[in-house]
Amino acid sequence: MSKKKCSYVAVGGQALMEGIMMKGPEGTAMSLRLPDGSIETTMKDFVSVRKKYKILNIPVVRGVVSFAESMIFGYKLLMESAEKTSLDMEEESDSKLDKWITEHFGPKMMAVIGGISAVLGVGLAFLLFMWLPSFAFDLINDKLAGGAISDFRAIFEGLIRVVIFVVYMALVARMKEIRRVYMYHGAEHKTIFAFEHGKELTVENVRGEKRCHPRCGTSFIFVTILLSIIISSVVSVAFPSLTEIRALWIAVKILMMPLIMGIGFEFIQLAGKYPNKFTQLLSAPGLLMQRITTAEPDDAIIEVAIEAMKAALTGKVPENTQPETEAESEE
């Protein structure tokens, strides 16, 4: 946190409901803006399985492992942030259904429903980004093009996937709650930039930074889509029979996803560590997409991001927040 330009240190984060999670060299911290206006910061116990099994640290494999861990851990914190930052359900909740479920089945039922929602979310992602592009290509190729574009299946499916992703994110961004999350997303990036540029972590310094970061998950998605187009094109040319049956082709693409995600992870890490013309060119689509998935934060949101970053860098909770850790709460 010195004003001098710091050496490269891997830091990252995730926007939550009225809060931010930050991972730094000294730990993982979550800072939330509570309904009473105060900021609560807690240190979270997160130890990557990669530290236990060194084989999982080899290139490409580590990307798949990191992605899976981020999804699981991030979802857990997202649910916790939603619970902590929501107003008292008995008095001010607008959802009669949530209130009825809690009264009749207890709070654990809401956790079950959250798990079911996660499964449905995965199903929706499969439907939108795997099945629908393949179905749309078959429809266009057979009905409109008369089979003339069969050799370009992977390219067209990739382009359709990009269009679906952009439209989906643009529609989601119109929701009030998601708009707030996108503001926290922007604050997360600005704070990381301020740290990487060696600036003191103040609201004024953070406010002046860019809100689009090349190491963001949005850029990761675009890189994986680009890689999926390239790798799928090679596979479809080498084994054209695989594309003749839609279910088989979708299964092949699913099996290729770990390799694609692993390569994409390595690229994103390099793009953040060694910015140059080549990495900037490939990162450009993701940075443009971040204009949708991030929003300019206000000073109150930036304050939350700064508290999370300070805790992740030092391993200590700032004095003006509640210094309770997961270990202490269990005791």
N, C-alpha and C positions, 0 to 999 in steps of 0.2 A: 504493500500500500504506500510505498514511497513515491515521491514525485519523479524519480528517475525511471527510465524505461527498464522494465523488469525482463528477466530471462523467461523463456517459454515455460509456462506451467499450465497443465491441463485443468481447465475449469469448465463447468457446464451447468446447465440448470433446466428447469421445467416450470412453466406457468401453471398455477393451481387456481382453485376458486378463492379469490381475494387473497392470493399469496403466491409465493415463489419458493421452489426448492433449489438449492445450490449445492453442487459437489465441488470440493476444493481439496488441496493437499492435506488439510488437517481434519477433514470429515465432511459429513453431509448435514446441511442445516435446512430447516423449513421455517419461513417467516410468514405469518398471517396477520391481516388487518381484521381484528375482531369487531363484532357489532358495536361495542362501546367506543371504538375508535383507537384503541391501544394496539400495539404490535406485539404479538407473541412469537418468540423464536425458540425452537427446540432443536437439539442435535439428534439426528437419526442414526440408528445402528445399521450400517450397510457395509458388508464385506463381500466383495465380488468373489464368486467361486473360482475366478481365474487366479486368485492368490493361493488357493488351496491346491489346484491342479495346474501345474506349469504348462502342461501340454495344451491347455486351452488358451494360452497366450500367443500361439503361433499365428502369423498373419492369416487373414480371412476367417479362420475359426473364431478368433477373438471378437470379430465383428458380429457374428451370429450370436455368440454368448452375451455380448454387451447389449444387443438389441432385445433379446429375451428378458434379461435382467431389468433393463430400463422400462419395458412394458409392464412387468409385474410390479416392480417397486413404485413406478410412477402412478399406476392405477391405485395402489394402496394409499399413497399420499393424496391423490386427488379425492378419494372418498373421504379421507380424514379431514381434509380442508373444507369440503362441502359440509360435513357435519359440524365442524367447529365454528364456521363463519356464518351459518344460517341462524336466523332469529329463532327464539323459543317456539317450538312447534305448537304447544298447547295454546299460546296466546296469539301468535302472529302468522302462523303458516297459512298460505293461501290454498294449499292442497288438502282438500277434505279426504281424499283417498289415502294419502300418506298418514294422516292423523288416525283414520279408521284402522289401517293396517297395524300401526304401532300400538294402539289401544287393545286390539283383539289378539295380536300374535306376538307382540313384544318387539324391541328394537332389532333382535337378531333376524327377524323376517325381512327387514329392510336390507340387511347384508346379503341375504339369499337372493332377493330381488335384484340387488346390484350385480351379483354374480351372473344371474340369468341375463341381465341386460348386456353384460360383457360378452357372453356367448352369442347373443343376438347381434351384437355389434360386429363380431368376427364374421358371422354369417352374412351380414349386410355388405361388409367389405369384400367378401368372396363374390357375392352376387354382382356388385357394381364393377369391381376391378379385374375379375377373372372371367366370370361367365358372360356378362353383358358385352364386353368388347369382342369376345369370340363369336357370340350370337349375332352381333351387329355386322361383323365382317362377313359371316356366312350369308346373311341376308343381302348385303350390298353386292357381294361377289356373285351370288347365284341369281338374284332377281334383277339387278341393275347392270352389272358389268359382264354378265354372261361367262364368268370364270376367268376373265382376262387379267385379274389382279391376284390370282392364286399364289404366284411366286413372291408376292410382297405382303404376305399375311402378317408377319411379325411387325413390320413397320406400321401397317394400318391399325393393327390392334393396339400398338403402343401409342399412336396418335389419338385414337379413341379414348384410351385410358387417361391420357393427359387432359383431354376435353372434359371428361367426366369428373376428374379430380378438381379441376379449376372451377367448374360450375358448382360442384358440391360445396367446396370451401367458401365460395362467394355467397351461396345461399345461407350457409351456417353463420357466416359473419354478420348477417342481418339480425340475429338473435341478440337481445340485450345482454344476457348473461355471458354469452360467448364473446361479445364485444369487450366485456370487462376482462375476460381471460386473455384476449389478444393484447390489451393494454399492458397487462402484467408480462406477457410474452415480449413486448417491445422493451419494457423496463429491464427485463432479464438480459437481453442483448446489449442494451446500452451500458449496463453495469459491467458486464464482461469486457466490453470494449474499453471502458475506462480503466479497468484493472490491467488489461493487456497493453494499454498505452502508457502505463506507469503513472497514471494520475491519482491524486488523492480522491478517495471515495466520498464526494460531497454531491448534494443534489444538483448544484450548478454545473459541476464537471460532468456528471452523468447525463444530464439533460442535453448537453451539446453533442453527444455521441450519436452514431447512426443506430437505427433500430433493426437493421437487417444484417445478419451475421452468416458468413459462409459455412460455419460448422453446425448450423441449425438443422433440426430434423426435417424441416420442409425441403431444404436443399438435398438432404439425404434421399428423400422420396423421389425427387426429380432425377438424381443421379442413378438410383436403382431402376427407374423407368427407362432411362437412356441405355443403361447396361442390359436391361431385359430385352430391349429392341435388338441390340447388337448380338447378344448371345443367342436369343431365340431365332434370329435370322440365320446365323451359322448352323444351328441345329436343324432348322427347317430345310435348308439347302442340302445338308449332309444326309438327312433322313426324312425325305418328303412324305413318306408313308405315315409318319407320326401325326401330320396335320390333317389327315383325311377323316379322322374320327374326333369329333369335338371333345368328348369326355377324355379320351386318351391324351389329346394335345393339352388340355387344361391340367391333367395330372402331371404331364412332363414339365409344364411351366411351374407348377407348385414344387416339384422336386428340385428345380433349378434355383428356387428362391434363396436357399441358404448360401449358395455360391455367389449369387448376385448381391445379396445383402452384405456378405463378407467383403467383397471387392469394393462395394460402395462405401463401407465404413472406412476402409483404408484410404480411399480417395478423400473423403471428408476430413479425416485427420491431417492428411498432407496439405489439403487446401487451407486449413486453418493455421498450420505450422509454417508452411512455405508458400505464401501467396506470390503468384507470378502470372504472366499473361495467359498461360495455358489453363491453370486452375481457375483463374478468374473467368475465363471464357466458359468453361464447363459449369461453373457455379452460378453464372448469370441467370439462367431460368429459375433456379431456386430462390435467388435473391429477389427477383421480380415477384415471385409468388408470395414472398414474405410481406409484400405490400398489402396483401389480403390477410395473412395470418398474424400480422402484428399491427399494433396501433400506437399512436403517440400517447405515452402515459402522462398523468399529471404528477405533481410533486409528491403527493401522498403515496402514490404507487411506487415511485422511485425510492422513497424512504424505505419501503418494505424490501425492495430488491437489495438496497445497500446493507440493510441489517443481515439479510441472508448471506450475502457475499462476505461480510466481515466475519461472521461466525464460521463459514466454510474455510476461510483462510487462516483463522487463528485457532479454531477448535473450541472457542469460548463464546458463550452467549453474551451479547451486550448487556450492560447493567440496567438499561431502561426497559428490558423485556423480561419475561418470566423465565428464569434459568432452570426450568425443569427438563430433564432428559428422559428418554424412554426407560433407561435403567432405574432412575430415581422413582419414576411413577410406578414401576413394578414393585419396588420395595414398599 
